[in-house]
Amino acid sequence: MNLLELVHLALSRLGSSRLRAFLTMLGVIIGVASVVALVSAGQGATSGITSRLQGLGTNLLTVTPGSSFTGFTRGAAGSATTLTVADATAIGGLDGVAAYAPQVSTQGLVVAGTTNTTTSIVGTTSAYASVNAFDIWQGRFLTDASNDYDLREAVLGGTTADDLGLGASSIGSTITIDGLPFQVVGILQTKGSAGPTSQDDQVLIPLTTAQHHFVSGTSVRSISLSVATADQIDAVKASITTTLDERHGISSSGTPDFNITDQSQLLSTVNSVSGLLTVLLGGIASISLIVGGIGIMNIMLVSVRERTREIGIRKAIGARSRDILAQFLVEALVISLLGGLIGIVAGVVASAVIGQVAGWGFAFNPLTVVVAVAFSLVVGVVFGVWPARQAARLDPIVALRYE
């Protein structure tokens, strides 16, 4: 018998006992669906996190102060006041730096009419929007004149504007920050959260205004820099380190009083962790495929026992052992392949639902389907060989006498 005839025979055999065939396939269906859904979920989560990080800015570097010391007690990272506006100006002029934006921040009570909220007050410059990839929804962003003339202008994050009940018509209106009046000149397009911090829940004001009214001194909380091209990131980091070491009087063997965070390092870490998590999820889901394979083996062994006389008759009229082996092996492959195809459809549907609920959309990799189909076929072969061999090795005389 050729392969097509064997497949037709297997399908007709399965059609004669549909419930048993479905229950046999169920383990493979669940296993393949789990692999496809969980791997897609892992890839979707990776894509979502990556897009959030990339939304922080293009080729972004962030310079933050080091730890402060009180006596022999070391403070938390970023607690020192070692970075200044002058430092920002110095590193902003380095080759490869496209734009830079120093920032100071505090918490403040913001009031609009009868509505109020407590949020982050960030003092920065006009380059903040381009460096950190913010888009204006309504109005405009801060300008160089805003800092030059110490103007009381405010740009609201999307969440802050919603909390205050302010919309497009509020541009030009007045709010108060800790009792001081500010004119609303713009509202930012929402971006979502970056880790535990929402990028949309903040009020941006000119850096000079923030230093004059809310934060004393010339130190800054951080300096964000946009590097011209990704290839220049390492060179720019080295230049920043050299420049700040010289400005802060740190020797080559000394400990820097600042930290440089590279966006690509965060992306690399996220991709590494997410990749490991995806493999782990796929591995856990594949266990159910093994269970499904054991179910196929069990049913095929029972089928061999039930069809002993059929096997004896076929051998008596000339069927060879390899024909019997091929017949039962093809049956196992058909069961596992059909289960795999149904499982793929169920897994794709499940991954689409998970993506919509989680918010990262439908993430689908065709390679996952190829691997799932291949794995289901391997399951069919591995767990179908033993029952097929049992059938092929039956003695035709014994088989014909079997009751």
KALINTA-V730649 format. One record per residue. N is the residue number from 1. PHI is phi in radians with two decimals (* if undefined). PSI is psi in radians with two decimals (NA if undefined). NEAR is the number of other ideal C-beta (glycine too) atoms within 10 Angstrom. Layout:
BEGIN
n->N phi->PHI psi->PSI near->NEAR
n->N phi->PHI psi->PSI near->NEAR
END
This chain:
BEGIN
n->1 phi->* psi->2.42 near->13
n->2 phi->-1.48 psi->3.08 near->8
n->3 phi->-1.10 psi->-0.71 near->9
n->4 phi->-1.08 psi->-0.71 near->8
n->5 phi->-1.17 psi->-0.66 near->11
n->6 phi->-1.15 psi->-0.71 near->19
n->7 phi->-1.13 psi->-0.76 near->16
n->8 phi->-1.08 psi->-0.74 near->14
n->9 phi->-1.10 psi->-0.70 near->15
n->10 phi->-1.16 psi->-0.73 near->21
n->11 phi->-1.13 psi->-0.72 near->15
n->12 phi->-1.15 psi->-0.63 near->9
n->13 phi->-1.15 psi->-0.76 near->18
n->14 phi->-1.16 psi->-0.62 near->18
n->15 phi->-1.16 psi->-0.42 near->9
n->16 phi->-1.36 psi->-0.30 near->9
n->17 phi->-2.44 psi->1.29 near->14
n->18 phi->-1.13 psi->-0.74 near->9
n->19 phi->-1.11 psi->-0.79 near->7
n->20 phi->-1.09 psi->-0.72 near->13
n->21 phi->-1.10 psi->-0.74 near->21
n->22 phi->-1.14 psi->-0.77 near->15
n->23 phi->-1.12 psi->-0.58 near->12
n->24 phi->-1.17 psi->-0.70 near->25
n->25 phi->-1.29 psi->-0.36 near->27
n->26 phi->-1.00 psi->-0.70 near->15
n->27 phi->-1.09 psi->-0.73 near->22
n->28 phi->-1.18 psi->-0.71 near->31
n->29 phi->-1.03 psi->-0.86 near->24
n->30 phi->-1.11 psi->-0.73 near->20
n->31 phi->-1.11 psi->-0.85 near->28
n->32 phi->-1.15 psi->-0.75 near->34
n->33 phi->-1.06 psi->-0.70 near->25
n->34 phi->-1.15 psi->-0.76 near->23
n->35 phi->-1.07 psi->-0.86 near->29
n->36 phi->-1.10 psi->-0.81 near->28
n->37 phi->-1.17 psi->-0.78 near->24
n->38 phi->-1.26 psi->-0.69 near->24
n->39 phi->-1.14 psi->-0.73 near->25
n->40 phi->-1.12 psi->-0.67 near->24
n->41 phi->-1.11 psi->-0.73 near->20
n->42 phi->-1.11 psi->-0.74 near->21
n->43 phi->-1.18 psi->-0.66 near->20
n->44 phi->-1.14 psi->-0.73 near->24
n->45 phi->-1.10 psi->-0.73 near->20
n->46 phi->-1.07 psi->-0.78 near->21
n->47 phi->-1.10 psi->-0.72 near->15
n->48 phi->-1.12 psi->-0.78 near->18
n->49 phi->-1.16 psi->-0.72 near->18
n->50 phi->-1.08 psi->-0.76 near->16
n->51 phi->-1.14 psi->-0.61 near->12
n->52 phi->-1.13 psi->-0.77 near->17
n->53 phi->-1.16 psi->-0.72 near->19
n->54 phi->-1.15 psi->-0.45 near->15
n->55 phi->-1.25 psi->-0.20 near->15
n->56 phi->-1.24 psi->-0.41 near->19
n->57 phi->2.73 psi->2.90 near->23
n->58 phi->-1.66 psi->2.17 near->18
n->59 phi->0.85 psi->0.93 near->22
n->60 phi->-1.47 psi->2.33 near->21
n->61 phi->-2.08 psi->2.44 near->24
n->62 phi->-2.20 psi->2.15 near->19
n->63 phi->-1.81 psi->2.19 near->23
n->64 phi->-2.20 psi->2.74 near->18
n->65 phi->-1.18 psi->2.81 near->23
n->66 phi->-1.43 psi->-2.74 near->19
n->67 phi->-1.60 psi->2.53 near->16
n->68 phi->-1.55 psi->2.80 near->16
n->69 phi->-2.23 psi->2.29 near->11
n->70 phi->-2.05 psi->1.77 near->8
n->71 phi->1.18 psi->-2.09 near->5
n->72 phi->-1.81 psi->0.20 near->5
n->73 phi->-1.74 psi->2.18 near->8
n->74 phi->-1.59 psi->2.29 near->12
n->75 phi->-1.46 psi->3.14 near->13
n->76 phi->-1.25 psi->2.77 near->8
n->77 phi->-1.05 psi->2.34 near->12
n->78 phi->1.56 psi->0.00 near->15
n->79 phi->-1.46 psi->-0.22 near->13
n->80 phi->-1.34 psi->2.87 near->17
n->81 phi->-2.07 psi->0.87 near->13
n->82 phi->-1.58 psi->-0.33 near->19
n->83 phi->-1.63 psi->2.40 near->26
n->84 phi->-2.22 psi->2.98 near->18
n->85 phi->-1.09 psi->-0.63 near->18
n->86 phi->-1.11 psi->-0.66 near->12
n->87 phi->-1.08 psi->-0.74 near->23
n->88 phi->-1.07 psi->-0.74 near->22
n->89 phi->-1.12 psi->-0.70 near->12
n->90 phi->-1.15 psi->-0.84 near->16
n->91 phi->-1.37 psi->-0.39 near->25
n->92 phi->-1.20 psi->-0.35 near->18
n->93 phi->-1.63 psi->0.07 near->10
n->94 phi->-1.27 psi->2.69 near->18
n->95 phi->-1.09 psi->2.36 near->9
n->96 phi->1.69 psi->-0.27 near->19
n->97 phi->-1.52 psi->2.03 near->20
n->98 phi->-1.40 psi->-0.66 near->17
n->99 phi->-2.82 psi->2.73 near->20
n->100 phi->-2.52 psi->2.69 near->22
n->101 phi->-2.59 psi->1.85 near->24
n->102 phi->-1.29 psi->2.67 near->28
n->103 phi->-2.45 psi->2.50 near->21
n->104 phi->-2.16 psi->2.76 near->22
n->105 phi->-2.63 psi->2.74 near->18
n->106 phi->-2.75 psi->3.05 near->15
n->107 phi->-1.77 psi->2.50 near->10
n->108 phi->-2.65 psi->2.75 near->21
n->109 phi->-1.57 psi->2.11 near->13
n->110 phi->-1.90 psi->2.26 near->22
n->111 phi->-2.17 psi->2.31 near->17
n->112 phi->-2.28 psi->1.83 near->20
n->113 phi->1.16 psi->-2.08 near->12
n->114 phi->-1.75 psi->0.08 near->6
n->115 phi->-1.88 psi->2.48 near->12
n->116 phi->-2.49 psi->2.81 near->14
n->117 phi->-2.72 psi->2.64 near->18
n->118 phi->-1.81 psi->2.17 near->12
n->119 phi->-2.59 psi->-3.12 near->22
n->120 phi->-1.38 psi->2.31 near->18
n->121 phi->-1.85 psi->1.98 near->25
n->122 phi->-1.94 psi->2.13 near->20
n->123 phi->-1.66 psi->2.19 near->27
n->124 phi->-2.68 psi->-2.95 near->28
n->125 phi->-2.00 psi->-3.13 near->25
n->126 phi->-1.18 psi->-0.35 near->18
n->127 phi->-1.42 psi->-0.13 near->20
n->128 phi->-1.00 psi->-0.73 near->23
n->129 phi->-1.13 psi->-0.77 near->22
n->130 phi->-1.27 psi->-0.66 near->15
n->131 phi->-1.13 psi->-0.75 near->26
n->132 phi->-1.75 psi->0.25 near->22
n->133 phi->0.99 psi->0.82 near->15
n->134 phi->-1.68 psi->2.49 near->22
n->135 phi->-1.97 psi->2.54 near->10
n->136 phi->-1.49 psi->2.27 near->14
n->137 phi->-1.52 psi->-0.81 near->15
n->138 phi->-2.42 psi->2.58 near->19
n->139 phi->1.37 psi->-2.45 near->17
n->140 phi->-2.48 psi->3.02 near->14
n->141 phi->-1.67 psi->3.08 near->21
n->142 phi->-1.09 psi->2.63 near->25
n->143 phi->-2.03 psi->3.02 near->15
n->144 phi->-1.09 psi->-0.61 near->11
n->145 phi->-1.14 psi->-0.51 near->11
n->146 phi->-1.04 psi->-0.69 near->25
n->147 phi->-1.43 psi->-0.67 near->21
n->148 phi->-1.08 psi->-0.63 near->10
n->149 phi->-1.92 psi->0.25 near->12
n->150 phi->0.94 psi->0.82 near->14
n->151 phi->-1.36 psi->2.62 near->18
n->152 phi->-1.64 psi->1.35 near->18
n->153 phi->-2.04 psi->2.59 near->22
n->154 phi->-2.37 psi->2.41 near->26
n->155 phi->-2.01 psi->2.21 near->29
n->156 phi->-1.71 psi->2.47 near->31
n->157 phi->-1.22 psi->2.77 near->24
n->158 phi->-1.04 psi->-0.76 near->19
n->159 phi->-1.16 psi->-0.73 near->20
n->160 phi->-1.09 psi->-0.74 near->25
n->161 phi->-1.07 psi->-0.73 near->26
n->162 phi->-1.11 psi->-0.74 near->16
n->163 phi->-1.08 psi->-0.56 near->19
n->164 phi->-1.59 psi->-0.03 near->22
n->165 phi->1.24 psi->0.52 near->12
n->166 phi->-1.82 psi->2.41 near->20
n->167 phi->-2.25 psi->-2.71 near->12
n->168 phi->-1.06 psi->-0.59 near->10
n->169 phi->-1.32 psi->-0.10 near->8
n->170 phi->-1.51 psi->-0.11 near->19
n->171 phi->-1.07 psi->2.20 near->16
n->172 phi->1.69 psi->-0.18 near->9
n->173 phi->-1.36 psi->3.02 near->13
n->174 phi->-1.98 psi->2.34 near->14
n->175 phi->-2.12 psi->2.90 near->23
n->176 phi->-2.06 psi->2.45 near->16
n->177 phi->-2.07 psi->1.96 near->22
n->178 phi->0.88 psi->0.70 near->14
n->179 phi->1.58 psi->-0.19 near->9
n->180 phi->-1.66 psi->2.32 near->13
n->181 phi->-1.32 psi->2.41 near->11
n->182 phi->-2.34 psi->2.52 near->23
n->183 phi->-1.60 psi->2.26 near->13
n->184 phi->-1.34 psi->2.03 near->22
n->185 phi->-1.88 psi->-0.22 near->22
n->186 phi->-2.91 psi->2.76 near->20
n->187 phi->-2.26 psi->2.28 near->23
n->188 phi->-1.42 psi->2.65 near->24
n->189 phi->-1.24 psi->2.44 near->12
n->190 phi->-1.17 psi->2.55 near->15
n->191 phi->-2.18 psi->-0.38 near->19
n->192 phi->1.70 psi->-3.01 near->14
n->193 phi->-1.58 psi->2.65 near->12
n->194 phi->-2.14 psi->1.65 near->14
n->195 phi->1.25 psi->-2.41 near->11
n->196 phi->-1.38 psi->-0.12 near->5
n->197 phi->-1.85 psi->2.33 near->10
n->198 phi->-1.50 psi->2.24 near->18
n->199 phi->-1.34 psi->-0.21 near->22
n->200 phi->-1.70 psi->-0.16 near->21
n->201 phi->-1.84 psi->1.36 near->19
n->202 phi->-2.83 psi->2.80 near->19
n->203 phi->-2.13 psi->2.19 near->23
n->204 phi->-1.76 psi->2.25 near->29
n->205 phi->-2.30 psi->2.86 near->27
n->206 phi->-1.01 psi->2.48 near->27
n->207 phi->-1.02 psi->-0.79 near->26
n->208 phi->-1.12 psi->-0.62 near->17
n->209 phi->-1.17 psi->-0.73 near->23
n->210 phi->-1.12 psi->-0.73 near->24
n->211 phi->-1.19 psi->-0.54 near->19
n->212 phi->-1.33 psi->-0.66 near->13
n->213 phi->-1.90 psi->-0.46 near->20
n->214 phi->-2.15 psi->-0.59 near->18
n->215 phi->-2.23 psi->2.03 near->17
n->216 phi->-1.42 psi->2.74 near->9
n->217 phi->1.57 psi->-3.12 near->10
n->218 phi->-1.94 psi->0.05 near->14
n->219 phi->-1.30 psi->2.71 near->17
n->220 phi->-2.16 psi->2.70 near->28
n->221 phi->-1.28 psi->-0.66 near->18
n->222 phi->-2.84 psi->2.88 near->20
n->223 phi->-2.28 psi->2.07 near->27
n->224 phi->-1.69 psi->2.36 near->23
n->225 phi->-2.27 psi->2.42 near->28
n->226 phi->-1.83 psi->2.10 near->21
n->227 phi->-1.49 psi->2.49 near->25
n->228 phi->-1.01 psi->-0.82 near->15
n->229 phi->-2.39 psi->2.73 near->11
n->230 phi->-1.10 psi->-0.53 near->11
n->231 phi->-1.17 psi->-0.35 near->10
n->232 phi->-1.64 psi->-0.04 near->17
n->233 phi->-1.02 psi->-0.85 near->20
n->234 phi->-1.09 psi->-0.72 near->13
n->235 phi->-1.15 psi->-0.70 near->13
n->236 phi->-1.15 psi->-0.72 near->24
n->237 phi->-1.03 psi->-0.75 near->18
n->238 phi->-1.12 psi->-0.70 near->12
n->239 phi->-1.16 psi->-0.70 near->16
n->240 phi->-1.09 psi->-0.77 near->23
n->241 phi->-1.06 psi->-0.81 near->16
n->242 phi->-1.09 psi->-0.78 near->12
n->243 phi->-1.13 psi->-0.81 near->15
n->244 phi->-1.24 psi->-0.60 near->21
n->245 phi->-1.06 psi->-0.76 near->16
n->246 phi->-1.15 psi->-0.76 near->10
n->247 phi->-1.19 psi->-0.57 near->15
n->248 phi->-1.69 psi->0.04 near->16
n->249 phi->1.18 psi->0.65 near->8
n->250 phi->-1.70 psi->2.20 near->16
n->251 phi->-1.33 psi->2.96 near->7
n->252 phi->-1.10 psi->-0.47 near->5
n->253 phi->-1.69 psi->-0.02 near->5
n->254 phi->-1.43 psi->2.99 near->10
n->255 phi->-1.67 psi->2.15 near->8
n->256 phi->-1.05 psi->2.53 near->13
n->257 phi->-1.75 psi->0.53 near->18
n->258 phi->-2.64 psi->2.87 near->21
n->259 phi->-2.28 psi->2.52 near->14
n->260 phi->-2.05 psi->2.11 near->19
n->261 phi->-1.81 psi->2.21 near->14
n->262 phi->-1.77 psi->2.19 near->17
n->263 phi->-1.03 psi->-0.66 near->20
n->264 phi->-1.14 psi->-0.53 near->15
n->265 phi->-1.15 psi->-0.72 near->11
n->266 phi->-1.10 psi->-0.77 near->19
n->267 phi->-1.09 psi->-0.72 near->15
n->268 phi->-1.10 psi->-0.75 near->11
n->269 phi->-1.13 psi->-0.78 near->11
n->270 phi->-1.08 psi->-0.80 near->16
n->271 phi->-1.11 psi->-0.67 near->14
n->272 phi->-1.14 psi->-0.85 near->11
n->273 phi->-1.14 psi->-0.76 near->12
n->274 phi->-1.15 psi->-0.67 near->19
n->275 phi->-1.10 psi->-0.76 near->13
n->276 phi->-1.10 psi->-0.71 near->11
n->277 phi->-1.13 psi->-0.70 near->15
n->278 phi->-1.10 psi->-0.76 near->21
n->279 phi->-1.09 psi->-0.72 near->12
n->280 phi->-1.11 psi->-0.79 near->12
n->281 phi->-1.10 psi->-0.75 near->19
n->282 phi->-1.10 psi->-0.68 near->19
n->283 phi->-1.14 psi->-0.73 near->11
n->284 phi->-1.13 psi->-0.75 near->12
n->285 phi->-1.15 psi->-0.56 near->21
n->286 phi->-1.20 psi->-0.31 near->20
n->287 phi->-1.05 psi->-0.66 near->12
n->288 phi->-1.16 psi->-0.47 near->19
n->289 phi->-1.15 psi->-0.67 near->26
n->290 phi->-1.13 psi->-0.73 near->15
n->291 phi->-1.06 psi->-0.74 near->14
n->292 phi->-1.08 psi->-0.67 near->28
n->293 phi->-1.11 psi->-0.68 near->24
n->294 phi->-1.10 psi->-0.66 near->13
n->295 phi->-1.09 psi->-0.71 near->20
n->296 phi->-1.09 psi->-0.78 near->25
n->297 phi->-1.05 psi->-0.77 near->19
n->298 phi->-1.08 psi->-0.83 near->13
n->299 phi->-1.15 psi->-0.68 near->21
n->300 phi->-1.16 psi->-0.63 near->25
n->301 phi->-1.13 psi->-0.72 near->15
n->302 phi->-1.12 psi->-0.70 near->13
n->303 phi->-1.10 psi->-0.69 near->19
n->304 phi->-1.07 psi->-0.77 near->21
n->305 phi->-1.10 psi->-0.74 near->12
n->306 phi->-1.19 psi->-0.51 near->10
n->307 phi->-1.86 psi->0.46 near->20
n->308 phi->-1.05 psi->-0.77 near->17
n->309 phi->-1.14 psi->-0.68 near->13
n->310 phi->-1.03 psi->-0.75 near->16
n->311 phi->-1.11 psi->-0.72 near->24
n->312 phi->-1.08 psi->-0.72 near->20
n->313 phi->-1.13 psi->-0.78 near->14
n->314 phi->-1.09 psi->-0.70 near->18
n->315 phi->-1.21 psi->-0.62 near->21
n->316 phi->-1.16 psi->-0.50 near->12
n->317 phi->-1.71 psi->0.21 near->8
n->318 phi->2.05 psi->-0.02 near->7
n->319 phi->-1.19 psi->2.35 near->17
n->320 phi->-1.53 psi->2.86 near->11
n->321 phi->-1.04 psi->-0.67 near->14
n->322 phi->-1.21 psi->-0.46 near->11
n->323 phi->-1.18 psi->-0.75 near->14
n->324 phi->-1.15 psi->-0.73 near->23
n->325 phi->-1.03 psi->-0.81 near->19
n->326 phi->-1.11 psi->-0.70 near->17
n->327 phi->-1.04 psi->-0.88 near->23
n->328 phi->-1.29 psi->-0.57 near->27
n->329 phi->-1.19 psi->-0.70 near->23
n->330 phi->-1.13 psi->-0.65 near->23
n->331 phi->-1.05 psi->-0.77 near->27
n->332 phi->-1.11 psi->-0.70 near->28
n->333 phi->-1.15 psi->-0.69 near->22
n->334 phi->-1.12 psi->-0.75 near->22
n->335 phi->-1.06 psi->-0.85 near->28
n->336 phi->-1.20 psi->-0.64 near->32
n->337 phi->-1.20 psi->-0.77 near->18
n->338 phi->-1.07 psi->-0.76 near->21
n->339 phi->-1.07 psi->-0.68 near->29
n->340 phi->-1.13 psi->-0.73 near->29
n->341 phi->-1.14 psi->-0.75 near->18
n->342 phi->-1.12 psi->-0.70 near->18
n->343 phi->-1.11 psi->-0.64 near->30
n->344 phi->-1.09 psi->-0.81 near->20
n->345 phi->-1.05 psi->-0.80 near->13
n->346 phi->-1.12 psi->-0.68 near->17
n->347 phi->-1.18 psi->-0.69 near->28
n->348 phi->-1.12 psi->-0.76 near->18
n->349 phi->-1.09 psi->-0.79 near->13
n->350 phi->-1.10 psi->-0.72 near->17
n->351 phi->-1.16 psi->-0.61 near->25
n->352 phi->-1.15 psi->-0.72 near->17
n->353 phi->-1.14 psi->-0.79 near->12
n->354 phi->-1.05 psi->-0.75 near->18
n->355 phi->-1.09 psi->-0.70 near->22
n->356 phi->-1.19 psi->-0.74 near->11
n->357 phi->-1.17 psi->-0.74 near->8
n->358 phi->-1.34 psi->-0.38 near->13
n->359 phi->1.70 psi->0.04 near->9
n->360 phi->-1.74 psi->0.05 near->20
n->361 phi->1.40 psi->-3.05 near->13
n->362 phi->-1.45 psi->2.02 near->13
n->363 phi->-1.95 psi->2.08 near->21
n->364 phi->-2.43 psi->2.28 near->18
n->365 phi->-2.05 psi->2.01 near->15
n->366 phi->-0.98 psi->-0.48 near->7
n->367 phi->-1.08 psi->-0.56 near->9
n->368 phi->-1.08 psi->-0.71 near->24
n->369 phi->-1.13 psi->-0.76 near->18
n->370 phi->-1.06 psi->-0.79 near->10
n->371 phi->-1.12 psi->-0.72 near->17
n->372 phi->-1.11 psi->-0.77 near->27
n->373 phi->-1.11 psi->-0.80 near->17
n->374 phi->-1.07 psi->-0.72 near->11
n->375 phi->-1.17 psi->-0.68 near->21
n->376 phi->-1.15 psi->-0.64 near->29
n->377 phi->-1.16 psi->-0.70 near->15
n->378 phi->-1.07 psi->-0.72 near->14
n->379 phi->-1.04 psi->-0.76 near->31
n->380 phi->-1.07 psi->-0.74 near->27
n->381 phi->-1.20 psi->-0.88 near->15
n->382 phi->-1.06 psi->-0.80 near->15
n->383 phi->-1.60 psi->-0.03 near->23
n->384 phi->-1.78 psi->-0.31 near->24
n->385 phi->-1.13 psi->-0.80 near->16
n->386 phi->-1.10 psi->-0.87 near->15
n->387 phi->-1.06 psi->-0.66 near->24
n->388 phi->-1.13 psi->-0.70 near->23
n->389 phi->-1.15 psi->-0.68 near->15
n->390 phi->-1.03 psi->-0.74 near->17
n->391 phi->-1.19 psi->-0.72 near->27
n->392 phi->-1.18 psi->-0.47 near->21
n->393 phi->-1.57 psi->0.01 near->11
n->394 phi->-1.14 psi->2.41 near->19
n->395 phi->-1.32 psi->2.19 near->12
n->396 phi->-1.06 psi->-0.60 near->16
n->397 phi->-1.15 psi->-0.82 near->10
n->398 phi->-1.11 psi->-0.71 near->10
n->399 phi->-1.12 psi->-0.68 near->19
n->400 phi->-1.21 psi->-0.46 near->15
n->401 phi->-1.49 psi->-0.15 near->11
n->402 phi->-1.19 psi->2.34 near->14
n->403 phi->-1.77 psi->NA near->4
END
